[in-house]
Amino acid sequence: MAGPIERDYARFKAIVRGAIRKNLKQYITQGELVGRQGRDTVKVPLPQIDIPRFRFGSQNQDGVGQGDGQPGDTLGEGQAGDQPGQGEAGDKPGDHTLETEVTLEELAEILGEELQLPRIEPKGQAKVMTTIDKFRGIQRVGPDSLRHFKRTYRAALKRQMSMGIYNPDDPVVAPVREDMRYRSYKKVFLPQTNALILYIMDVSGSMGQEQKDLVRLESFWIDTWLKHNYQGLDRRYIIHDAQAREVDEETFYHTRESGGTLISSAYTLALKLIEEEYAPDDWNIYVFQFSDGDNWSGDDTSLCISLLKEKLLRKVNLFGYGQVKSFFGSGRYITDLREHLAAEPSLVLSDIPDKDAILKSIKEFLGAGK
């Protein structure tokens, strides 16, 4: 049965989850969570939530609570009239912000609940088992590096109390060999479900920093959800203008390019990468392409449609094409895809005109649970 501290902590966690869900759109559109990401956790600023705690004032001060006091004494330092202020007077309370850590696993669950995303059922090597070691037990022998100090202390205390040698006035607990407890592990068998996320981004002259920020934010949330579904996740990045090349994550998000646009160059490189390193029978493959929809020519668009229909869409779980707003051209590409490939089950198309459309786009991409 949970104690009062555990119950209070559980209630606080529920409040935090509720606050995150309420402000989820704000975090996505402002990119706060992306910038606060650690290895396994994200630091989330939660306004209007504060943990109750005692606050002690400074000593040797006059006023109420520090003696008899005199009429007109202030209640403490920092009150109105005690120090000169800046700006005009107001009648609104100040903000109280608590920054709390949330695991990416919890964040993925909140995202799935908010967007009502279905659980993905991976294809591929469902019958191929991989093993991991988990420390789930306690044993009486083992190396010192695995000694469980709390269990050891508890065993020693029980022994001394049962023998009547424990002295509360001199509470020294000295473990002996028979008291030692060690963590033990056992192998846990899990289905091997590997996945590849392949990001493709147009970095031609018409793609500005605003468009790239949209890609960065949406990619973070796609990563968060897919990590929740797979034990192993590979991420690869392709950028292109008139030519395509594979880059690392840092280059993908921060490169500044210019030039024309040949989308087929990216598709050709993506096919080469998949065929050489990621067999579709063994890997769950997700491709997410982002562009402003201005291709160089109708001939290249026809080649792209052919590559998608005859090759790429046959190898992937999902091909998501997200089109950001074009400021310099027609943005025709998404219209051509709708005209020629609307019946393809693995193709999902999404318009992303601004940051407010990111949540809707994520639901369009991942809502099918492929």
C-alpha positions as CSV (number, residue, x, y, z in Angstrom):
1,M,0.0,0.0,0.0
2,A,1.4,3.4,-1.0
3,G,2.3,5.8,1.8
4,P,1.3,9.5,2.0
5,I,4.5,10.7,0.3
6,E,3.9,8.3,-2.6
7,R,0.3,9.3,-2.9
8,D,1.2,13.0,-2.8
9,Y,3.9,12.5,-5.5
10,A,1.4,10.6,-7.7
11,R,-1.1,13.4,-7.4
12,F,1.6,15.9,-8.3
13,K,2.7,13.9,-11.3
14,A,-1.0,13.8,-12.5
15,I,-1.1,17.6,-12.2
16,V,2.1,17.9,-14.2
17,R,0.7,15.6,-16.9
18,G,-2.5,17.6,-17.1
19,A,-0.5,20.9,-17.3
20,I,1.6,19.5,-20.2
21,R,-1.5,18.3,-22.1
22,K,-3.1,21.7,-21.6
23,N,0.0,23.5,-22.9
24,L,1.1,20.9,-25.5
25,K,0.4,23.1,-28.5
26,Q,2.3,26.0,-26.9
27,Y,5.4,23.8,-26.3
28,I,5.2,22.5,-29.9
29,T,4.8,25.9,-31.6
30,Q,7.4,27.6,-29.5
31,G,9.9,24.8,-29.5
32,E,10.6,25.0,-25.7
33,L,10.8,21.2,-25.3
34,V,13.3,20.8,-28.1
35,G,15.7,23.2,-26.5
36,R,15.4,21.6,-23.1
37,Q,16.1,18.0,-24.2
38,G,18.6,15.9,-22.2
39,R,19.6,12.3,-22.9
40,D,16.4,10.7,-21.7
41,T,14.4,13.5,-20.2
42,V,13.0,16.9,-21.2
43,K,12.8,19.9,-18.9
44,V,9.3,21.4,-19.0
45,P,8.5,24.9,-17.7
46,L,5.0,24.7,-16.0
47,P,3.5,28.1,-15.2
48,Q,1.3,28.6,-12.1
49,I,2.5,25.3,-10.5
50,D,4.7,25.5,-7.4
51,I,5.7,22.9,-4.8
52,P,4.5,24.0,-1.3
53,R,7.5,24.5,1.1
54,F,8.5,26.6,4.1
55,R,10.2,29.9,3.5
56,F,12.3,31.4,6.3
57,G,12.8,35.2,6.7
58,S,16.0,36.9,7.6
59,Q,16.8,37.2,11.3
60,N,16.9,40.4,13.5
61,Q,14.3,42.3,11.6
62,D,11.5,44.4,12.9
63,G,7.8,44.0,12.1
64,V,4.9,41.7,12.6
65,G,6.1,38.2,13.7
66,Q,9.3,39.6,15.1
67,G,8.1,41.2,18.3
68,D,5.4,43.7,19.3
69,G,5.8,45.9,16.2
70,Q,4.6,49.4,15.7
71,P,1.8,50.9,13.7
72,G,2.9,51.4,10.1
73,D,5.6,48.7,10.2
74,T,5.8,46.7,6.9
75,L,5.3,43.0,6.9
76,G,8.8,42.3,5.6
77,E,11.4,43.1,3.1
78,G,10.4,43.6,-0.5
79,Q,6.9,44.9,0.2
80,A,5.4,47.8,-1.6
81,G,6.9,51.1,-0.6
82,D,10.0,49.3,0.9
83,Q,12.2,49.5,-2.3
84,P,11.9,51.7,-5.3
85,G,10.3,49.9,-8.2
86,Q,10.3,50.2,-12.0
87,G,7.4,50.7,-14.3
88,E,3.8,51.5,-13.5
89,A,1.7,49.9,-10.7
90,G,-0.4,46.8,-11.7
91,D,-3.0,44.6,-10.1
92,K,-2.0,41.2,-11.6
93,P,-0.2,38.5,-9.7
94,G,3.3,37.5,-10.8
95,D,4.1,34.3,-12.6
96,H,5.2,31.2,-10.7
97,T,7.1,28.8,-12.9
98,L,8.3,25.3,-12.0
99,E,10.7,23.6,-14.3
100,T,10.2,19.8,-13.9
101,E,11.8,16.9,-15.8
102,V,9.6,14.5,-17.8
103,T,10.9,11.4,-19.5
104,L,10.6,11.1,-23.2
105,E,8.6,7.9,-22.6
106,E,6.0,9.9,-20.6
107,L,6.1,12.7,-23.2
108,A,5.3,10.2,-25.9
109,E,2.4,8.8,-23.9
110,I,1.0,12.3,-23.4
111,L,1.4,13.1,-27.2
112,G,-0.4,9.8,-28.1
113,E,-3.2,10.5,-25.6
114,E,-3.7,14.1,-26.8
115,L,-3.6,13.2,-30.5
116,Q,-5.4,9.9,-30.0
117,L,-2.6,8.1,-31.9
118,P,-3.0,4.3,-32.3
119,R,-0.3,2.0,-31.0
120,I,2.0,1.0,-33.9
121,E,2.3,-2.7,-34.6
122,P,5.8,-3.2,-36.1
123,K,6.2,-5.6,-39.0
124,G,9.4,-7.5,-39.7
125,Q,11.3,-9.8,-37.2
126,A,8.5,-10.2,-34.7
127,K,9.7,-13.8,-34.0
128,V,13.4,-12.9,-33.7
129,M,14.1,-12.4,-30.1
130,T,16.8,-10.1,-28.6
131,T,17.9,-10.2,-25.0
132,I,18.6,-7.5,-22.5
133,D,19.9,-7.7,-18.9
134,K,17.7,-6.3,-16.2
135,F,18.5,-6.2,-12.5
136,R,15.3,-7.6,-11.0
137,G,16.4,-9.7,-8.0
138,I,18.5,-9.9,-4.8
139,Q,20.9,-12.6,-4.0
140,R,23.4,-13.4,-1.1
141,V,26.5,-13.6,-3.3
142,G,28.0,-11.3,-5.8
143,P,30.7,-8.7,-6.5
144,D,31.0,-5.6,-4.3
145,S,30.0,-3.4,-7.3
146,L,26.5,-4.9,-7.2
147,R,26.1,-4.7,-3.4
148,H,22.6,-3.4,-2.4
149,F,23.4,-1.2,0.5
150,K,19.8,-0.6,1.7
151,R,19.0,-4.3,1.7
152,T,22.3,-5.1,3.4
153,Y,21.7,-2.6,6.1
154,R,18.2,-3.9,6.6
155,A,19.4,-7.5,7.0
156,A,22.0,-6.4,9.5
157,L,19.5,-4.4,11.5
158,K,17.1,-7.3,11.6
159,R,19.8,-9.7,12.7
160,Q,21.0,-7.4,15.5
161,M,17.4,-6.8,16.8
162,S,16.6,-10.5,16.7
163,M,19.7,-11.2,18.7
164,G,19.0,-8.4,21.2
165,I,22.3,-6.6,20.5
166,Y,20.9,-3.5,18.9
167,N,21.3,-0.5,21.2
168,P,19.0,2.5,20.2
169,D,21.1,4.8,22.3
170,D,24.2,3.8,20.3
171,P,22.6,2.8,16.9
172,V,25.6,1.3,15.2
173,V,24.7,-1.3,12.6
174,A,27.7,-3.4,11.4
175,P,26.9,-5.8,8.6
176,V,28.7,-9.2,8.5
177,R,29.1,-11.6,5.7
178,E,25.7,-13.2,6.1
179,D,24.0,-9.8,5.9
180,M,25.4,-9.0,2.5
181,R,22.8,-8.6,-0.3
182,Y,23.6,-8.1,-4.0
183,R,21.6,-7.2,-7.1
184,S,21.0,-10.0,-9.5
185,Y,20.0,-9.8,-13.1
186,K,18.2,-12.1,-15.5
187,K,17.9,-12.0,-19.2
188,V,14.7,-10.5,-20.6
189,F,13.6,-11.6,-24.1
190,L,12.1,-9.0,-26.3
191,P,10.9,-9.0,-30.0
192,Q,13.5,-7.4,-32.2
193,T,11.7,-4.4,-33.8
194,N,14.1,-2.2,-35.6
195,A,13.0,0.9,-37.4
196,L,14.5,3.5,-39.8
197,I,13.4,7.1,-39.9
198,L,14.7,8.8,-43.1
199,Y,14.2,12.5,-43.2
200,I,14.4,14.3,-46.6
201,M,14.5,18.1,-46.7
202,D,14.5,20.6,-49.6
203,V,17.3,23.1,-48.9
204,S,17.0,25.1,-52.1
205,G,17.0,28.8,-52.1
206,S,13.3,29.1,-51.5
207,M,13.5,27.3,-48.2
208,G,14.2,29.8,-45.5
209,Q,14.9,29.5,-41.7
210,E,11.2,29.7,-40.8
211,Q,10.5,26.6,-42.9
212,K,13.4,24.7,-41.5
213,D,12.2,25.5,-37.9
214,L,8.9,23.9,-38.8
215,V,10.8,20.8,-40.0
216,R,12.8,20.7,-36.8
217,L,9.8,20.9,-34.5
218,E,7.8,18.3,-36.3
219,S,10.8,15.9,-36.6
220,F,11.3,16.1,-32.8
221,W,7.8,15.0,-32.1
222,I,7.8,12.3,-34.7
223,D,11.1,11.0,-33.2
224,T,9.5,11.1,-29.7
225,W,6.5,9.0,-30.8
226,L,8.4,6.4,-32.8
227,K,11.0,5.9,-30.0
228,H,8.0,5.0,-27.8
229,N,7.2,2.1,-30.2
230,Y,10.6,0.7,-31.1
231,Q,13.6,-0.7,-29.1
232,G,16.0,0.2,-31.9
233,L,15.7,3.3,-34.1
234,D,18.0,4.5,-36.8
235,R,17.8,8.1,-38.1
236,R,19.3,9.1,-41.4
237,Y,19.1,12.5,-43.1
238,I,19.1,13.6,-46.7
239,I,19.2,17.2,-48.0
240,H,18.8,18.3,-51.6
241,D,18.6,21.2,-53.9
242,A,19.4,20.2,-57.5
243,Q,21.6,17.4,-56.0
244,A,21.1,15.2,-52.9
245,R,23.5,14.1,-50.2
246,E,23.4,12.4,-46.9
247,V,24.3,14.5,-43.9
248,D,24.4,14.3,-40.1
249,E,21.6,15.7,-37.8
250,E,23.4,18.9,-37.1
251,T,23.9,19.7,-40.8
252,F,20.3,18.7,-41.6
253,Y,18.9,21.3,-39.2
254,H,21.4,24.1,-39.7
255,T,22.6,24.1,-43.3
256,R,22.1,27.1,-45.5
257,E,21.9,26.2,-49.2
258,S,20.7,27.8,-52.4
259,G,20.1,26.7,-55.9
260,G,17.4,24.9,-57.9
261,T,15.3,21.9,-56.9
262,L,15.3,18.3,-58.3
263,I,13.3,16.2,-55.9
264,S,14.1,13.0,-57.8
265,S,17.8,13.3,-56.7
266,A,16.7,12.8,-53.1
267,Y,14.4,9.8,-54.0
268,T,17.3,8.1,-55.9
269,L,19.6,8.5,-52.9
270,A,16.9,7.2,-50.5
271,L,16.4,4.1,-52.6
272,K,20.1,3.4,-52.7
273,L,20.4,3.7,-48.9
274,I,17.4,1.5,-48.3
275,E,18.4,-1.2,-50.7
276,E,22.0,-1.4,-49.5
277,E,21.5,-1.2,-45.7
278,Y,17.8,-1.6,-44.7
279,A,16.1,-4.7,-46.1
280,P,12.3,-4.0,-46.0
281,D,11.6,-7.5,-44.7
282,D,13.7,-6.8,-41.6
283,W,13.2,-3.1,-41.0
284,N,10.2,-0.9,-40.4
285,I,10.9,2.1,-42.6
286,Y,9.5,5.6,-42.3
287,V,10.3,8.4,-44.7
288,F,9.4,12.0,-44.0
289,Q,10.0,14.5,-46.7
290,F,9.6,18.2,-46.3
291,S,9.6,20.8,-49.1
292,D,7.9,24.0,-50.2
293,G,6.6,22.1,-53.3
294,D,8.5,23.9,-56.0
295,N,10.1,21.3,-58.3
296,W,12.3,22.3,-61.2
297,S,10.1,20.9,-64.0
298,G,7.1,18.8,-64.8
299,D,9.5,16.1,-66.2
300,D,11.2,15.7,-62.9
301,T,7.8,15.6,-61.1
302,S,6.8,12.8,-63.4
303,L,10.1,10.9,-62.6
304,C,9.4,11.4,-58.9
305,I,5.9,10.0,-59.2
306,S,7.3,7.0,-61.0
307,L,10.0,6.4,-58.4
308,L,7.4,6.6,-55.6
309,K,4.8,4.4,-57.2
310,E,7.1,1.7,-58.6
311,K,9.8,1.5,-55.9
312,L,9.8,3.6,-52.8
313,L,6.2,3.2,-51.6
314,R,6.6,-0.6,-52.0
315,K,9.5,-0.6,-49.4
316,V,8.2,1.6,-46.6
317,N,5.7,1.4,-43.8
318,L,4.9,5.1,-44.3
319,F,6.0,7.9,-46.6
320,G,4.9,11.2,-45.2
321,Y,5.2,14.3,-47.4
322,G,4.9,17.6,-45.5
323,Q,4.7,20.8,-47.6
324,V,5.5,24.1,-45.9
325,K,4.2,27.4,-47.3
326,S,6.0,28.6,-50.4
327,F,6.8,32.3,-50.6
328,F,8.4,32.2,-54.0
329,G,6.6,29.7,-56.2
330,S,3.4,27.7,-56.9
331,G,3.8,24.9,-54.4
332,R,2.5,22.6,-57.1
333,Y,4.1,19.3,-56.0
334,I,1.6,18.3,-53.3
335,T,-1.2,18.8,-55.8
336,D,0.5,16.5,-58.3
337,L,1.0,13.8,-55.7
338,R,-2.8,14.0,-54.8
339,E,-3.7,13.7,-58.4
340,H,-1.5,10.7,-59.2
341,L,-1.0,8.8,-55.9
342,A,-4.0,9.5,-53.8
343,A,-4.9,5.7,-53.7
344,E,-1.5,4.6,-52.4
345,P,-2.0,3.4,-48.8
346,S,1.5,4.1,-47.5
347,L,1.5,7.7,-48.7
348,V,0.3,10.5,-46.4
349,L,0.2,14.1,-47.5
350,S,0.1,17.1,-45.2
351,D,0.0,20.8,-45.6
352,I,2.1,22.7,-42.9
353,P,1.5,26.4,-43.5
354,D,2.7,27.5,-40.0
355,K,3.6,26.3,-36.6
356,D,0.0,26.0,-35.5
357,A,-0.5,23.2,-38.1
358,I,2.2,20.9,-36.7
359,L,-0.1,19.0,-34.3
360,K,-2.5,18.4,-37.1
361,S,0.3,17.3,-39.4
362,I,1.7,14.8,-36.8
363,K,-1.8,13.3,-36.4
364,E,-2.1,13.0,-40.2
365,F,1.3,11.2,-40.5
366,L,1.0,8.9,-37.5
367,G,-2.7,8.5,-37.0
368,A,-2.8,5.4,-39.2
369,G,-0.6,3.5,-36.9
370,K,1.5,1.9,-39.7
